[in-house]
Every structure is written in structure tokens, then in C-alpha cells.
Amino acid sequence: MKKFIETLRNIFKIEDLRNRIAFTLGIVLLYRLGSYVVLPGVDPDMLDALQQQTSSGLLGLLNMFSGGAFSNASIFALGIMPYISASIVVQLLGMAIPYFQRLQKEGESGRKKINQITRYLTVIILIFQSPAYIANLVGQLPPEAIYPFNPNVTSHSILSFFGLSSIIMLTAGSMFVMWLGEKITDKGIGNGISLIIMIGIIARLPFALFAEFISRMEEQGGGLVVFVIEIILLVGVVLLTILLVQGTRRIPVQYAKRIVGNKQYGGVRQYIPLKVNAAGVMPIIFAQAIMFLPLTVAQYAQSETLSGFASTFTNINGLWYNFVFFLMIVIFTYFYTAITVNPNQMAEDMKKNGGFIPGVKPGRRTAEFIDTVMSRITFPGSMFLGFVAIMPAIVSLFGVNQQFAQFYGGTSLLILVGVVLDTLQQIESHLLMRHYDGLTKSGRIKGRSGGGM
């Protein structure tokens, strides 16, 4: 406790770090306030049907990611997920189209162009998702909930003034949320986009915990004991998730002895830490963003075949939803690891610095060895990542409240753990850079590897 208090004092001694934390908290507060700003023309006292619809299922998950903005019919209702979807498409294009591959190699200028393309694609996605949201909103709410103080307004269709103005506001709201995330990344602490998703999830945790507690207290006998067991199980899952995020496999590297002037370099053995989950939480964010697509299909579906397909893949406790979700997470884990870890570059850097892996020839053989090791450790990492992702569906079978079940794994828990560790790592870097003690006894927190959203 004493060390923790001393660390807090050190944080506030560093002006730059103090300003970054204050800026981040200010942006987060602005985002949370915006999630309660209801679309103009909607009666906020008549949202019961929408809130009931988003209390469970895939819509409930989407509502959690938006911090409740979805069920509040807020201007931030669509949240940051359209931007995540656009990022997925752009990164996939980077593997198939030479133009995007060239941009990825152009450094900062290429990154800026990719970000601009991602923003344009986000707007296009919002143009499709916003009408779907308005159509669902109008379908769920009673007619008097739209423009309740203006009885002369009779059209609630998407092409009406209410529909068009709401689409513009939803699009602008999501783009503003994206801008807030980018500002946190530039001037705050942590990865802004991931942090905004995490804040939305944390905002729903107290409600989910209270709802589960009430439901267990209403049971006849043993309700409190069951609730305590659930909390202990939740802590265990969190610890396992932390091990997943931080687990590494070390490869020994021997450096040849070199003498430069009067100093001796090398001649020692060091280790390259390869993370079991080098992709961090990005695979599960990508997979979840794609799993939201059936929601859009459901709004526009006219045939029974399309409606049945959409309903199958919007049941987050269903077999096919969880099977496809699990499979996509495994695939995206390999995909994002291939982007994050470059064995050829690592082998080249070792060769330039006079390093080699004992028993492996430098150059191409070293790159192949690293690639083989990464493939072997990524497989169990991806399987465990997928298992944690479908844990909410498993615990739901034992009567756990749907909202509370989401925190037993799934996207919510992985994002919470990954983003918290990543943010703490950045804070620790600021402390160690200015010769203060870090947040842990060892002075090292292993955050997420690879790029974040």
C-alpha cells in the first residue's frame, strides 16, 4: 500500500504525465456525457422497449460496447465499432492490394494516408448502419415517442426529416467518438480507441453485478453462496486471462564478442521474448466487429432465408454463433500475429548485430526457426483466446445473468485486461524514463503486443 501511494505521488510529480492523465479523464467524461444525449425528436422517457430489446443477445453486447448509448438512443449510439470494421477492411486490403502494401512501407506518410482512407470507409459504413438503427428505433418505439411535442409530424420513415436528420447525427456522433479516441492517443495516455471501448464496458459492470446479486438473492436458499462462488470464478478467469496476455516463450540468442575501442561488446547470451498472444486483444475485436454484420442484414432482410440466417447469428448463446466466433478468433490471431511479428526482420537484425540462435544458421534458417516457434506457440494461444471468448455462453447455461455473464470472458474481459495492462505499461514507461519506481516490484508490466486500434 505504501509503494502504491508513493507511485501515485511520483505520477503527479511528472507534469507531462499528469497533464496526459487529466486530458484522458476529460475526454472520457465528455464521451460518457455524450452517451446520454438523446437524438432530437425522441422522447427519452419512452425508451423502455428499446432498453428491453438491448438487455440481452447481440444487441446487448453492442449496447455494452457503446456504454449504454445504444439503448439510450444517443447521438453516440453506434459508438466506435464502425471505425473498427473499417480498420479490419483496410488491413485485409493491405494483404491483397499492392497499393495498400506500398502505403504500409512508406512510414509516417503512408500511415496518414491509410488513416484517412479508414475514416472515409467509416463514413460509408455508417451510411448503411445509421438507417438500420433508425429503422429498428422506429419499429421498437410507440408512434408517440417520436416528436411527442409536435403532433403535426406524422412520418417516422427513414426518408422523413426525422430519419434523415438522425442519420446525419448518428454518423457525425460516431466520427466525433473516433476523433476523441485519436486525441487520447496523441495527447493522453493509452490507446484511445481501445480505451473508449473499455470505458463503455466498465460503465455496464456495476449494473450487471447488481442485477446478478438481486437475482441470486431472490432464490430460495444458497443464493448468496452461489453469488460468492461466481465472484471467485470470475477472479480466476481474470487471472488466467492476464497470464494469456502476458505469457511469453524466450528464445536464447548468443552475441559474438566484439571490441570497439577500449570497450567489449557481446560475448553474452540474451533472450528474445516471443509472446504466446502476440496479437493482443485485436483478434477478438476484429471477430466481434464482423459478428455484428448480421444485425445490419436483419434490418434490411425481406426474405425468410435471410431473416433466419440473421437470427441464427445474432443469438450469442447459440451453437453456430459461438462456433463461427471461435473459428474467426483463431484465424484473426494468426493473421494479426503475421502482421505484428516479422521473423525475417528479426533474423536480419540479429545478423547485423553479430547475434545467432545456438544450433541455427543465421539468415534464412533463423527466420524459419522463429516462424516455426511463433506458429507453435500461437496455436495454443489462439485456442485459449477463443475459449475465453465463448465463456459467457458456457456460464449462461448455469443460470448466470446474461449481462453479468459477459464479464466471464468474451470480448469484454479480454479488452478490459488488455487495455488496462497496456495503459499501465505506458504510465510505467513515463515513470522509469524519469528514474522513478514503476508500478510493480520488477519495474515491468507486459502490455499488449502489436498495434492497437
N, C-alpha and C positions, 0 to 999 in steps of 0.2 A: 504493500500500500504506500509506503514511504517513497519507494522508487517511482511509483506511478505519479504521485503528487509532484515529485521532483521533475519528472518528464514533462508534465503539464506546464510547470514553471519555465522549463527550457524552451518549450514551444512558443510561449508568449514573449520570451526574450528576443526571439528572431523576428524582426519586423516584417520581412518578406513573407515568411511562413504564416505569421499572424494575419497579415492582410489577405493572403490567399484563402485561409480558412474562413475569415469573415466574409470574403466575397462569395465563396461557395455557399455558405449558410444563407446569405442574402438571396442568391439565385434560387436556392431550394425553397425558401419561403415564398418567393414570387411564384414559383411553379405550383406550390401547394394552394396558394390563394386562387390562382387561375383555374384550378380544377373544380372550384365551387362557383365559377361564373357561368350561369346557365345561358344557353342560347337565347337571344332575344325572340320573344313571341311564344315561349314555352313557360307554362305555369310550374314553378318549382315545387308547389305543394301537391301536384298531381302526377308524380313520377313513381308511384307505388308499383305499377305494372312493370315498368322498365327495371326497377330495382329488384323485383321478384324474378324477372327473367335472367338477370345477371348474377343471381345469388349462387348459381352452380353451373356446371358444364363449361364448355369452351368460352362462352361469353363471360362467365365468372372469372376465368383465368385472364381474359383480356381486360376485364374491369380491374383486376388486381394490378396488372402491369401499368394501367393508367392511373393508379392511385385512387380509384373510385370516380374518376372523371367521366367514364363511360356511362355509368348508371346515373350520374348527375346531369346528363345531357349538357355537359360543359363544352365550352369552346375548345378545350383540350381533350375532348372525348376520345379521339383517335390516337392520342399520345405520340410516342416515338417509333412505334412498330412499322409504319410505312417507310420511314427512313432506314430501318434495319432491313426491310425487304428489298429496298433499292440497293443497299450495300451488298446484299447477297448476289443480286443480279450482276452488278458491276464486277465483283470479284470472280464470279463464274465466267464472265466475258473475258477477264484477264487471263484465263487459261486457254481460251479458244480463239480469240481475235488478236492478230498481230499488233493492231493499233494500240490496244489497251496494254499489251505486253511491253510495247515501247514506252508508254507513259509510266509504267511501273519502274522502268530503269532510268528515268530522267531525273530522279531525285525529287527535290522540293517542288520544282516547277511542274513535274508530272503529277505529283500528289495533289497539287492545287487544281489541276485540270480534272483529275479523277473525282475530287470532292465536288467540283462544280457540276459534272455530269451526274453524280449521285443526287445532288439537290434537284436537278431538272427531272430526273426519273422519279424522285419522291413526289413531286407535284403531279406527275402523270398518274401515279398510283393513287394519290389522294383524290383525283378527279373521279376515279372509279369507286373508291371506298366511301367517300363522303355521301354520294347519293344512296348507297346501300344502307348507311347508318340512318339517314333521314327517312328512308322507306320503312325501316324497322321501327324507328321512333314513332312515326305517324301510325303505324299498324298497332303498336302497343298502347299508345295513349288514347284516352277518350277524345272525341272531337273538340270538346270544350277546353281541353288542355292547351290547344294551340290558339294563340291570340285570345285568351279568355276575356280581356278587357276591350276587345274590339269585335262585337258580334257581326259586323259587316263583312268580315273576312270569312269566306266560305270554302275556298280552295286550299287544301292541305297537300296537294300533289307536289312532286319534285320540281315540276316546271312552274309552280306558283312563285310569288315573291318570297314567301317564307322559305320554300325549298331552295331556290337559287341563292338567297342571302345566307342561308345556313351552310350551304356547301362552300361558299366563299369563306365564311368564318371558320369552319372546321379545317379547311385547307390552310388558311393563314395561321390558325392556332397550332397545328402540328409543325408548321415551318418555324414558328416562333419557339416552340419547345426544342426543336432541333438547334436553333440558334443559341438558346440558353445552354444546351449541352456543350456546344463548341466553345462558348465563352468560359465555361467551367474548366474545360481542358486547357485553354490558353492562359487564363488569369487566375484560376482557382487551384484546387488540389484534387487529384484523381482524374479518371476518365469521365468526362461529362455525360456522355450518352448512357454509359453503363450506370453511372451514379443516379441519373434521373429514373431509370428503370428500377434501381434498388430502392429509391425513396418511395416510389409508388407501391412496391411490395411491402416495405416496412409499415406504411400507413395503414395497411389492411390487417397487420398482425394482431394488434390489440382487439379488434372486433372479432377476428377468428378465434382467438384464445378465450375471450369472454363467452362467445357462443358455445364453444365446446364445453366450457366449465358449467354453464347453465344446463346444457343438455344432459350432462353426466349427473348433476345434482338432482335432476328430475327423475332419475332412475330409482327404482326401489332396491336399496341395499347395494353397497360396494361401489357406488358411483364415484366417490372421492378417491378411492383406491385405484380405480381404473384410470382416472384422470392423472394421478401421480405417476402411474406406470407409463402412460402416454408421454408425459413430460420427460421421464428418464429415457425412454426410447428415442424421443426427439433429440435429446442431448447426444446420445450415442451416434445417431445418424449424422449430426453436425460434425462430430469428431472424425468420423470416417470420411466425410466429405473434405474436411481440412487435410487429412492425410492424402486423399486423392489429388487435391490441388497442389500440395507441397512435395509429393513423393518424387524422388529422383533416382537415376541409375548413374553411377560415376564410372567414367572410362579413364584409365590411367594413361598419362602422356609423359614420355621421357624427353627432356630437352638436353641437347648436346651442350657440352661445356664450351663457352666462348669467352675470350679475354679481349676486352676493349679498353685500351689504355692501361690503367692500374686496377681495373675492376673485373671481376669474374662474373659471368652470366651463365645461367643454365646449369647443367650437371645435376639437376634435381628432378624428381618425379612430381608432377601435378595431376589434377583430375579435371575432366570436363563433365559437369553435371548435366545429364540429359533428363528432362522431366518426363515422368510417366504420362502426364497430361499436358503436353506442350501447348495444346490448343486452348487451354483455359476453359472459360465458360462460353466461348464463341460458338462451338458446335451446337449447344443446346439452344442458344438464342436464335441461330440460323434455322434450326429444325422447327422451333416453335413458331417462328415468323411464317414459315411455309405452311404449317399446320393450320394457320388462321385463314388461309385462302378459301377453304370450303365455306366459311361464313359468308364471304362475298358471293360465292356461287349460289348459296342458299337464298340470298335476297333476290337474285335475278332468275332463279330456276323456274321454268314453266312446266317442264315435263316431270312425270313421276320418277323417271330413272335418275335425272339429275337431283331431284329432291331427296331421293333415297340415298344417293351417294353422299350428298352433303350432310344428311342426318347421321349417317354412319361415322363420318369423320369429324363430327362435332361432339360426339359422345366421348368425353375424356376418360371415362371408365370402361369403354368398350374394348374388346379384344383387338379389332382391326386398327383402331386409332393408336393404341399403345404398341402394337407390333410395328406399324409403319414409323411411329415416332422413334422407337428404339433403333430401328434399322437406319433411319436418317441420321441419328446422332452418331452411330458408329461410322457411317460414310463421311459425315462432315468432320469428325475427329481426324480421320486420315487426311482429308482434303486440307484442313486448316493446318495440320502439322506439316504437311508438304510445303505449304506457303511459308510457315514460320521458321522451320529448320532447314538449312541448306547444307547438306553433307559435303558437297563439292567445295563450297566456300570455306567450311571449317577445315577440310583437308588441306586446302591451299594455304590458309593462314598458318596452320601448323608447320607446313613445309617451309614457308618463308622464315619462320622463327626458329628453325632447326629442331622442331619437335616431331616425334613419331610415337605411334602406339606400339608398345613392345610386341613383337611377333607379327606385325603387319607392315607391309611395304608402304612407304609414303606415296602420296598421289592418289591415283585412281583406286587402288586397293583399300586405302584408308577411307575414302569416300564411300565405297561399297560396304565396308565394315560398319561405319557409323549408320548408314542407311539400314542395314540389316538389324542392328541393335535397336534403332528407333522403331522399326516395324514390329519387332518382338515385344517391346515394352508398351507400344501404343495399343496393341490388341487388348491386353487385359485392362488397360486404362480406359479404352473406349467402351468395353463391355460393362465395366463398373459404372462409367458415366451414364450409359444407357439404363442400367439397373436402377440407379439413383433417380433417374428421370421418371421412371414409371412407378416409383414407390408410392406416390399418392393414390394411384388406382388400387394398389395392393392393400394399403391400410384402410381404404374406404370399404373394402369387403368386410372389415371387422367393426363397422359401425362408427368410424370416426367421421365427424362433421366434414362436409366437402371443403369448406373454406379452410379449416384447420389442417386437413389432410395435405393441402398444397405445400405446407411447410415441412413435411416429412421427406422431402426430396424434390424432384422435379426441377423445373426452371427456376422457381422462386428461391429454393435453398441454395442451389449452385451459384446463382447470381449474387445472392447475399454474401456467401462465403468468399467467392472470388473477388468481388468488388471491394469488400471490406479489407481483405488482405492486400489488394493492390493499392488502396488508398493509404493504409498503414505503412506500406513499403515506401511510398513517396514521402510521407511525413518523416519516416526514419532516415531516408536519404538526406533530407534537409538537415536533420539533427547531426548525423555523422559527418556531413560535409563541413559543419561549423564546430566540430570537435566536442559535441555533446553526446551523452549516452543515448543509445537507441531505446526503442520500446520494449526490447527483450534483453535477456541476460547475455545472449550471444551476440547481440547487436545486428542480427539478421532476421528479416522476415521475408519469406519466399512468397512473392505475389504471383499474379498470373503471368504466364509467359505468352509472348506474342502480342500482336496488336489488338487493341480493343476497339469497340465501336465508339 
